[in-house]
Amino acid sequence: MRVKDKSIIVTGSGGGIGEGIAHRLAEEGAKVIVNDIAADRGEKVAAAIRAKGGQATFFAADVTQSADVKALVETAVQRHGKLDVVVNNAGWTHRNRPALEVSEEEFDRVYAINMKSIYLSTIHAVPAFRANKGGVFINIASTAGVRPRPGLTWYNGSKGAVITTSKSLAAELGPDNIRVNCINPVFNPDTGLSAEFAGGPVDEARRAKFLATIPLGRFSTALDVANACLYLASDEAAFISGVCIEVDGARCV
């Protein structure tokens, strides 16, 4: 098993891509802390992992709140004796619309969930990683941070910030044997935020519009992203840091 007995937190894993990541890591032997702000969804994911023979527990935390993130990290260390990996997957977007029509409240929420969460994760997880003589951050960014689409300007900017911050942290934390990498998924019509990205219900016309931009001719799936995450979390990627893996079917080429 590729991540056997590694202690791993996956934020925002009560559904969608995060749920897929949590399942895949548990299948490969990880001890997973399923995190979400919605307890019913998170508990359901953790229970499903255990039902398949994996190791998972749920911990409710708001990744925009310092006390919550601190408690999340402490829980992983207490339950597993260490912390090896943090997958910062929790994310949010404003509705696809002109930049001038996005409210200040929407802007603040996007940056709090997408970017402040990375800051808080760093503040609270780095001491645990240092105590463990190393660790891994995997930040789920987006192709939006590399090749922006119109109508998602402030979301695009937040993901660009995640990418640049991840590279900077990789350079700064390397001497502590802490690796920091990004994964940039392309549009997935099956996530809970797909209608927000698309600016409305993902009907056939909107699906066709997005699909036409992906050379491999299909959308990304949670498993696609989870497999990339598994590689970066594993010892196979021991010398990989400061990179962004586009899981996008060549959309960003």
Secondary structure, 3 states (H helix, E strand, C coil): CCCCCCEEEECCCCCHHHHHHHHHHHHCCCEEEEEECCHHHHHHHHHHHHHCCCEEEEEECCCCCHHHHHHHHHHHHHHHCCCCEEEECCCCCCCCCCHHHCCHHHHHHHHHHHHHHHHHHHHHHHHHHHHCCCEEEEEECCHHHCCCCCCCHHHHHHHHHHHHHHHHHHHHHHHHCEEEEEEEECCCCCCCCHHHHHCCCCCHHHHHHHHCCCCCCCCCCHHHHHHHHHHHHCHHHCCCCCCEEEECCCCCC
